[in-house]
């Protein structure tokens, strides 16, 4: 089998690295295209894949093709690959806002299309990806895509009308978490801890807390209550967060994110 990758930026690199590590494709079975010579050279050096400048060259003769370009240049890229597509090729799009129906109109009504919403932790093998497909993609083909995604994190099948929520809860949410870590570190520095140690401790606390949610299966509120001892330090911190509208601010941020995703 052959894999084509249109665009060789950071997200594409994370996906390629995970896919090769999974053993589903060998480096010489992957061809990536990018207009930037530096990006092509970087991909060749990092992964040993074939690269080319033209998108049609990467699209032809591959069984699966990843569209890893920004949504604003889809109008330029899709006509280039349409003429090079072969029958039964599975197209994998990672652009927010570009729905299955739009892609079918631009490529072909019988095209096999999978939509993804990955996030930047894929760069460290801890991605969270929402996935949906059109009716032309078989169960076996979809399972194969899910195996590809497992090479750089966790994948969750969702309905297409839930993809804007996926953008808010995983696609954009690393930014919220980075802000939380930064704020926690600032607070620790204000209390006398050096910044380097404060950042590491804040990041580790977030990592450990997330792992507890995943591995215990307990509701986050239950885990929060476990930390809040009667008349202890933590309940005062929680009270301060509630007074500042912590939860409502996060929910408002996610709503704004989802609304922007719908408008793209």
C-alpha positions in Angstrom: 0.0 0.0 0.0 1.0 3.6 -0.6 0.3 6.7 1.5 0.3 10.3 0.1 0.6 13.4 2.4 -0.3 16.8 1.1 1.5 19.4 3.2 4.5 18.6 5.4 4.1 21.0 8.4 4.2 20.1 12.1 0.9 18.2 12.3 1.7 16.2 9.2 5.2 15.4 10.6 3.6 14.1 13.8 1.2 11.9 11.9 3.9 10.5 9.6 6.2 9.7 12.5 3.4 7.9 14.4 2.3 6.0 11.2 5.8 4.8 10.5 6.3 3.8 14.2 3.1 1.8 14.0 4.5 -0.3 11.1 1.4 0.3 8.9 3.5 2.0 6.2 7.2 1.9 5.6 9.1 5.1 4.8 9.5 4.2 1.1 5.7 3.7 0.9 5.0 7.3 1.8 5.2 10.3 -0.6 4.7 13.9 0.8 4.3 17.1 -1.1 5.1 20.7 0.0 5.9 23.9 -1.9 8.7 24.6 0.6 12.1 23.0 -0.2 13.1 23.2 3.5 10.0 21.3 4.6 10.6 18.6 2.0 14.3 18.2 3.0 13.3 18.1 6.7 10.8 15.3 6.0 13.3 13.3 3.9 15.9 13.6 6.6 13.6 12.9 9.6 11.6 10.0 8.1 13.3 8.8 4.9 10.1 9.3 2.9 9.8 10.4 -0.7 8.9 14.0 -1.3 7.9 16.2 -4.2 6.8 19.7 -4.9 3.6 19.0 -6.8 0.5 17.9 -5.0 -0.7 15.8 -7.9 2.5 13.7 -7.8 1.9 12.9 -4.1 -1.8 12.1 -4.7 -1.4 9.7 -7.6 -1.2 5.9 -7.1 -1.6 6.1 -3.3 -4.3 4.1 -1.4 -4.7 6.6 1.5 -4.1 10.3 1.2 -3.8 12.8 4.1 -4.7 16.5 3.3 -2.6 18.3 5.9 -3.0 21.8 4.7 -4.8 24.9 6.1 -8.5 25.2 5.1 -8.0 28.5 3.3 -5.9 26.9 0.6 -8.2 23.9 0.0 -9.7 25.8 -3.0 -6.2 25.7 -4.6 -5.2 22.2 -3.5 -8.4 20.2 -4.2 -8.4 20.8 -8.0 -4.8 19.7 -8.2 -5.4 16.4 -6.5 -8.8 15.7 -8.1 -7.3 14.8 -11.5 -4.7 12.6 -9.9 -7.1 10.6 -7.6 -7.6 6.9 -8.3 -10.7 4.8 -7.6 -11.2 3.6 -4.1 -8.6 6.0 -2.7 -9.4 7.1 0.9 -9.0 10.8 1.5 -8.2 11.9 5.0 -8.8 15.6 5.8 -7.7 17.5 8.9 -9.0 20.9 8.1 -11.6 22.4 10.5 -14.8 23.6 8.9 -14.4 21.6 5.6 -17.3 19.2 5.8 -17.8 15.9 4.1 -20.4 17.3 1.8 -18.0 20.1 0.7 -15.2 17.6 0.0 -17.5 15.4 -2.0 -18.6 18.3 -4.1 -15.0 19.3 -4.8 -13.6 15.8 -5.4 -16.3 13.3 -6.3 -19.7 12.2 -4.9 -18.3 8.6 -4.6 -15.1 9.7 -3.0 -14.1 7.9 0.2 -13.6 10.7 2.8 -12.6 10.7 6.5 -12.5 13.9 8.5 -10.1 14.3 11.4 -9.6 16.9 14.1 -6.2 16.2 15.7 -4.4 18.4 18.2 -0.8 19.4 18.8 0.0 16.9 21.6 0.3 14.5 18.6 3.8 15.9 18.3 4.7 14.0 21.5 2.6 10.9 20.8 -0.3 12.0 23.0 -2.8 13.4 20.4 -6.5 13.4 20.8 -8.3 13.1 17.5 -12.0 13.2 16.6 -12.9 11.2 13.5 -15.9 10.8 11.2 -16.4 9.4 7.7 -18.8 9.5 4.8 -20.9 6.5 3.7 -18.4 5.5 1.0 -15.7 4.5 3.5 -16.0 0.8 4.4 -15.7 -0.5 8.0 -12.3 -2.1 7.2 -11.0 1.1 5.7 -12.2 3.1 8.7 -10.6 0.6 11.1 -7.3 1.0 9.2 -7.5 4.8 9.6 -8.1 4.4 13.3 -5.0 2.2 13.5 -3.0 4.9 11.7 -4.2 7.5 14.3 -3.3 5.3 17.2 0.3 5.8 16.3 0.3 9.3 17.8 -2.4 9.2 20.4 -6.1 8.3 21.0 -8.8 8.5 18.3 -12.6 8.8 19.0 -15.3 8.3 16.4 -17.9 11.0 16.5 -20.8 12.2 14.3 -19.9 15.0 11.9 -22.3 17.4 13.6 -20.2 17.0 16.8 -16.9 18.0 15.1 -17.2 21.6 16.2 -17.4 20.4 19.8 -14.3 18.3 19.1 -12.5 21.4 17.9 -13.3 23.1 21.3 -12.6 20.1 23.6 -9.4 18.8 22.0 -8.3 20.6 18.9 -7.9 24.0 20.5 -7.9 23.0 24.2 -4.1 22.6 24.5 -4.0 26.4 24.4 -6.3 26.5 27.5 -4.2 24.0 29.3 -0.9 25.9 28.5 -2.5 29.0 29.9 -3.5 27.1 33.1 0.1 25.8 33.5 1.5 29.3 32.9 -0.9 30.8 35.4 -0.1 28.1 38.0 3.6 28.7 37.5 3.1 32.5 37.9 1.3 31.9 41.2 4.1 29.6 42.5 6.7 32.2 41.5 4.7 34.8 43.4 5.0 32.5 46.5 8.8 32.2 46.1 9.4 29.2 43.9 11.8 29.6 41.0 10.2 29.7 37.5 11.9 26.7 36.0 10.8 24.5 38.9 7.3 26.1 39.0 6.7 25.3 35.3 7.8 21.7 35.7 5.8 21.1 38.8 2.6 22.7 37.3 3.0 20.7 34.1 3.5 17.4 36.0 0.5 18.2 38.2 -1.7 18.6 35.1 -0.2 15.4 33.5 -0.8 13.4 36.7 -4.3 14.7 37.1 -5.3 13.8 33.6 -3.9 10.4 34.0 -6.0 9.9 37.1 -9.2 10.8 35.2 -8.3 8.3 32.4 -7.0 5.4 34.5 -9.5 5.5 37.5 -12.6 6.1 35.4 -13.9 8.4 38.2 -15.8 11.6 37.4 -13.5 14.6 37.6 -15.8 16.1 40.3 -15.3 13.0 42.4 -11.5 13.3 42.1 -11.7 17.0 42.9 -13.6 16.2 46.1 -11.0 13.7 47.1 -8.4 16.5 47.2 -10.6 18.9 49.1 -10.2 18.1 52.8 -12.6 19.7 55.3 -11.3 23.2 56.2 -8.2 22.4 54.1 -6.1 24.5 51.7 -7.6 23.1 48.5 -11.2 24.0 49.2 -10.1 27.6 49.7 -8.4 27.5 46.3 -11.5 26.0 44.7 -13.6 28.7 46.3 -11.4 31.4 44.8 -11.6 29.8 41.3 -15.4 29.6 41.6 -15.6 33.3 42.6 -13.5 34.2 39.6 -15.9 32.3 37.3 -13.3 29.6 36.4 -15.8 27.0 35.1 -18.0 29.5 33.2 -14.9 31.1 31.6 -13.8 27.8 30.3 -17.2 26.9 29.0 -17.5 30.4 27.4 -14.1 29.9 25.7 -15.2 26.5 24.3 -18.4 28.0 23.0 -16.5 30.8 21.2 -14.2 28.2 19.7 -17.0 26.0 18.5 -18.9 29.0 17.0 -15.7 30.1 15.1 -15.3 26.5 13.8 -18.9 26.5 12.5 -18.3 29.8 10.8 -15.2 28.7 8.9 
